[in-house]
């Protein structure tokens, strides 16, 4: 198993990725977040979670582990998934696969202004957007378009973890 982990993980960006296309580089690290699920509905609720990003596959990919609710709060259910974002040199975009117990989504990521927008590739109606990205925080939204209406599934506010205490940072969100 140690060899698998050593071959999977990478400490640096592959030189084939131009610095200006390294959209996800700022996200490398461990984050705690507060998710507002089902906003503006009768079932609106908050969930604390964890999101861990790491370079993988000789630095050509950025992979994450998405844990919601956070490990210390998990009982049954929730979402425990992984996203692999692989840089596509031909399109200068990122080809993406997200998998969890609920299924797999295939997306493409491009920079739109200061945001990173991931668009589902088949119908192009589902979008995941990273915004307000700074050294120590970012926002993320999941939306889907239905005709001229947009439904927001969740909004995440994340802060970079500064200690091993998963719960310390969630109170700051």
SEROSE-879639 format. One record per residue (C-alpha): residue number from 1; x, y, z. Coordinates in nm, 3 decimals. Example, Ala and Ser with C-alpha at 12.3 -4.5 7.8 and 13.67 -1.06 7.14 Angstrom:
! SEROSE-879639
 pos      px      py      pz
   1   1.230  -0.450   0.780
   2   1.367  -0.106   0.714
END
This chain:
! SEROSE-879639
 pos      px      py      pz
   1   0.000   0.000   0.000
   2   0.287   0.240   0.073
   3   0.409   0.205  -0.286
   4   0.060   0.283  -0.420
   5   0.038   0.599  -0.210
   6   0.391   0.707  -0.310
   7   0.311   0.658  -0.679
   8  -0.026   0.833  -0.652
   9   0.075   1.146  -0.459
  10   0.288   1.426  -0.599
  11   0.450   1.718  -0.419
  12   0.450   1.962  -0.710
  13   0.272   2.073  -1.024
  14   0.381   1.896  -1.341
  15   0.577   2.137  -1.566
  16   0.334   2.053  -1.852
  17   0.070   2.259  -1.668
  18   0.126   2.630  -1.733
  19   0.111   2.830  -1.411
  20  -0.187   3.032  -1.541
  21  -0.381   2.705  -1.593
  22  -0.306   2.569  -1.245
  23  -0.657   2.667  -1.130
  24  -0.669   2.424  -0.841
  25  -0.320   2.486  -0.702
  26  -0.447   2.731  -0.438
  27  -0.679   2.462  -0.303
  28  -0.406   2.210  -0.216
  29  -0.435   2.135   0.155
  30  -0.695   2.060   0.419
  31  -1.016   2.259   0.460
  32  -1.309   2.264   0.700
  33  -1.642   2.388   0.573
  34  -1.996   2.477   0.653
  35  -2.249   2.369   0.391
  36  -2.588   2.532   0.356
  37  -2.788   2.252   0.195
  38  -3.115   2.309   0.013
  39  -3.108   2.689   0.065
  40  -3.436   2.882   0.065
  41  -3.645   2.568   0.111
  42  -3.834   2.419   0.407
  43  -3.557   2.159   0.444
  44  -3.265   2.409   0.453
  45  -2.993   2.293   0.693
  46  -2.623   2.331   0.780
  47  -2.364   2.053   0.776
  48  -1.997   2.071   0.877
  49  -1.756   1.886   0.651
  50  -1.397   1.836   0.544
  51  -1.236   1.876   0.203
  52  -0.877   1.765   0.141
  53  -0.694   1.842  -0.187
  54  -0.364   1.688  -0.304
  55  -0.164   1.679  -0.626
  56  -0.157   1.329  -0.778
  57  -0.050   1.137  -1.088
  58   0.294   1.294  -1.141
  59   0.149   1.639  -1.069
  60  -0.089   1.630  -1.369
  61  -0.395   1.592  -1.146
  62  -0.548   1.743  -0.835
  63  -0.751   1.494  -0.637
  64  -0.970   1.554  -0.336
  65  -1.158   1.371  -0.068
  66  -1.495   1.526   0.020
  67  -1.632   1.423   0.361
  68  -1.974   1.548   0.465
  69  -2.058   1.544   0.747
  70  -1.707   1.566   0.894
  71  -1.550   1.246   1.027
  72  -1.629   1.324   1.392
  73  -1.996   1.388   1.309
  74  -2.059   1.094   1.073
  75  -2.314   0.839   1.179
  76  -2.502   0.699   0.881
  77  -2.534   0.849   0.538
  78  -2.382   1.166   0.410
  79  -2.133   1.193   0.130
  80  -1.781   1.054   0.115
  81  -1.640   1.099  -0.234
  82  -1.339   1.181  -0.444
  83  -1.279   1.406  -0.741
  84  -0.994   1.358  -0.987
  85  -0.916   1.672  -1.192
  86  -0.670   1.590  -1.473
  87  -0.517   1.869  -1.680
  88  -0.590   1.842  -2.053
  89  -0.298   1.999  -2.243
  90  -0.496   2.015  -2.569
  91  -0.798   2.207  -2.435
  92  -0.611   2.384  -2.150
  93  -0.904   2.285  -1.928
  94  -0.939   2.021  -1.658
  95  -1.121   1.691  -1.723
  96  -1.300   1.586  -1.406
  97  -1.464   1.280  -1.256
  98  -1.641   1.294  -0.918
  99  -1.749   0.966  -0.760
 100  -1.937   0.891  -0.441
 101  -2.202   0.648  -0.320
 102  -2.467   0.836  -0.517
 103  -2.290   0.795  -0.853
 104  -2.038   0.964  -1.079
 105  -2.039   1.304  -1.247
 106  -1.815   1.394  -1.540
 107  -1.730   1.763  -1.572
 108  -1.488   2.007  -1.732
 109  -1.333   2.302  -1.546
 110  -1.243   2.640  -1.692
 111  -1.149   2.971  -1.539
 112  -1.427   3.231  -1.572
 113  -1.301   3.564  -1.437
 114  -1.176   3.491  -1.086
 115  -1.395   3.181  -1.054
 116  -1.338   2.819  -1.146
 117  -1.651   2.681  -1.312
 118  -1.699   2.306  -1.345
 119  -1.968   2.215  -1.598
 120  -2.121   1.870  -1.629
 121  -2.032   1.747  -1.978
 122  -2.346   1.575  -2.109
 123  -2.632   1.825  -2.071
 124  -2.424   2.118  -1.941
 125  -2.697   2.207  -1.688
 126  -2.512   2.118  -1.365
 127  -2.241   2.362  -1.254
 128  -2.007   2.364  -0.957
 129  -1.838   2.698  -0.898
 130  -1.538   2.782  -0.679
 131  -1.541   3.155  -0.599
 132  -1.380   3.405  -0.361
 133  -1.067   3.190  -0.359
 134  -0.798   3.320  -0.127
 135  -0.505   3.167   0.058
 136  -0.727   3.071   0.353
 137  -1.085   3.049   0.228
 138  -1.312   2.983  -0.068
 139  -1.678   2.943  -0.153
 140  -1.835   2.668  -0.363
 141  -2.185   2.636  -0.504
 142  -2.372   2.356  -0.675
 143  -2.642   2.469  -0.919
 144  -2.852   2.324  -1.198
 145  -3.040   2.506  -1.472
 146  -3.403   2.421  -1.547
 147  -3.512   2.630  -1.845
 148  -3.455   2.989  -1.737
 149  -3.452   2.899  -1.365
 150  -3.144   2.802  -1.166
 151  -3.175   2.576  -0.862
 152  -2.903   2.601  -0.596
 153  -2.843   2.270  -0.421
 154  -2.581   2.386  -0.173
 155  -2.343   2.663  -0.081
 156  -2.013   2.592   0.093
 157  -1.794   2.833   0.287
 158  -1.452   2.675   0.351
 159  -1.156   2.780   0.566
 160  -0.807   2.635   0.554
 161  -0.739   2.405   0.847
 162  -0.470   2.546   1.072
 163  -0.468   2.263   1.325
 164  -0.558   1.898   1.351
 165  -0.879   1.989   1.535
 166  -1.150   1.941   1.273
 167  -1.408   2.128   1.481
 168  -1.206   2.436   1.573
 169  -1.231   2.593   1.230
 170  -1.596   2.516   1.158
 171  -1.705   2.765   1.422
 172  -1.521   3.036   1.226
 173  -1.728   2.984   0.911
END
